[in-house]
Amino acid sequence: MSEKYTPPYEITDEMLDLVSEIMENLGKLNSVNELEKLPRLRRVSRIRTIHSSLAIENNTLSIEQVGDVLDGKKVVGPKQDIIAVKNANEAYKMIGKINPYSQKDLLKVHAVMMQDIIADNGKLRTKQVGVYNEKGQVVHLAPPVDFVQQQLNDLFDFIKNSKANMLIKSSVFHYEFEFIHPFLDGNGRTGRLWQTALLASWKPIFAWIPIESIIKDNQEEYYRAFTLSTSQGKSNIFILFMLKVINKAISDMVNDTKNHFKHINNQISALLEVAETYPQSATELMEKLKLKSRVGFRKNYLLPALELGLISMTEPNKPTSKNQKYFKN
């Protein structure tokens, strides 16, 4: 790469059409505040993100096992796979706190992502590496070690200075990052996270959109798009692939959000019908709702209403108090 390097790609009408469609679908989500009201949906999205990104790297844990690991439960599985899930969770928590235009922060994220997996976590590679597809076949030999630092410098200069739409710019970064393959291992999961970090710096809601799950569902095409872009000497095919992936991920999130709100609204409406402006115990509310499971009542009725500020506690500083009661705001 040379001074003022601009990665080779061309913005096409098809790209612009996809960008327009993505922006329209983003509008349907209204704002990040809507997802802030749905912590369980955010949790499911994060589990899907981590499971999918690591599954691409041949992690064997199921999505249920990934959820259990994040919940601190004991999981029977390969030690390295469990460590990878814990690391990825901590790395994704860094989105919103890191500067996606900082190489220093990139090294910090990689250090977390690959802790106890490789010895050189958080350090640029000192050996020749390649990109392998899901069949273990080499699809790309990375540039020589001596070029890595300058290529990263040029790539970060590009994302800092480019005026391109973030949807396109982040996809260019994703491709170029994987082309450079700056680390000994963990490049794929780090590159996918970094595109999400760039998008989230532009639109915070992207921190909770599981783009990686769509990549996982189209893993073969993911590698094909990378290989074809490399053979053509420009990242157009990869950019188009990622725009389609992003659009699908957002569309799915729109549907998931609508379904989640519909479910919550039904449960909350029932609770609000029996709640009063004077305090009542959980037992009293359950009796009115004709519910027997305290766990189900808390999960599906009480906690969502509390999170939305529709119900309040008489002892908010002692949420598990045996004397706790609830009233309608």
C-alpha positions, 0 to 999 in steps of 0.5 A, a space after each residue: 500500500 502507498 501513501 493516501 492509499 484508497 482500497 480498490 472498489 467501485 460504488 455501483 447502483 446496486 450498492 446504492 439501492 441496498 444502502 437505501 433499503 437498509 436505511 429504510 429498514 433501520 427507520 422501522 426500528 425507530 431508535 436504539 431506545 426501543 431495543 433498550 426496553 428489550 433486554 432479553 431480545 438484546 441478550 438473545 441477539 448477543 448470544 446469536 452473534 457470539 455463537 455464529 461468529 465462533 461457529 464460523 471458526 469451527 467452535 463446537 458449542 451449540 447456541 444453547 451452550 453459548 447461552 449457558 456459558 454467558 449465564 455462568 453455568 457449567 458446560 461440558 465441552 472443549 475447554 478452548 471453545 468455552 474460553 473462546 465464548 467467554 472471551 468473545 462476550 467480553 470483547 463484544 462488551 467493549 463495543 461503544 467503549 472503544 474507538 473503532 478508528 484506533 489501532 491501539 484499541 484493535 490490539 486491545 480487543 484482539 488481546 481480549 478475544 484471544 486471551 488464553 487461546 494464543 500466546 501472541 494475543 493483542 500482537 501483530 503476527 510475525 509469521 506467514 498465515 492464510 485464510 481458510 474456508 469452512 472445509 479447511 482449504 486455503 482461499 488466501 495467503 496473507 501478505 508478508 509480515 514486513 507489510 502488515 504494519 504499513 497496510 494497517 496504517 493505510 487502512 485505518 487512515 482510509 476509514 478515518 478520512 473516507 467520506 463513503 457511507 459507513 455501510 460501504 466503508 465498514 464492508 471495505 474495512 472488513 474485506 481489507 482487514 481479512 486480506 491483511 490478516 494482521 494476527 496469527 489467529 482470530 482475524 475472522 472473529 475480530 474483523 467481524 466484530 470490528 465492522 460491527 463496532 464501526 457500524 455501531 459508532 455510526 448507528 448505536 443500534 448495530 451493537 445489537 443486530 446479529 449480522 454474524 448470524 446471517 454470515 454464518 447462514 451463508 458461510 460458503 458464500 462469505 468465503 466465495 465473495 472474499 475469494 472472488 474479490 481478491 481474484 478481481 483485485 477489488 472488493 465489490 463482490 464482498 461489499 455487495 455480499 455484506 450489504 445483503 447480509 446487513 439488510 437481512 439482519 436488520 429485516 430479521 431484527 424488525 420482525 423479531 422486535 415486532 413479535 417481542 413487543 406483541 408478546 410483551 404487550 399481551 403479558 403487560 396488558 394483563 398485568 396492568 388490568 389487575 394492578 392497582 395504584 396501591 401496593 399488592 404482593 406478587 402472590 396477590 397479583 398472581 392469584 388475580 392473573 390465575 398464574 401458578 408459576 412464580 418464575 413465569 410470572 416474574 419473567 413474562 409479566 413483572 420484570 418487563 413491566 418494571 423495565 418499562 416503568 409501568 410498575 414500581 416497587 415499594 422497596 426498590 433498593 431491596 428488589 428481593 425483599 419478602 415484604 416487596 409489593 408492587 403498584 401501577 404508576 
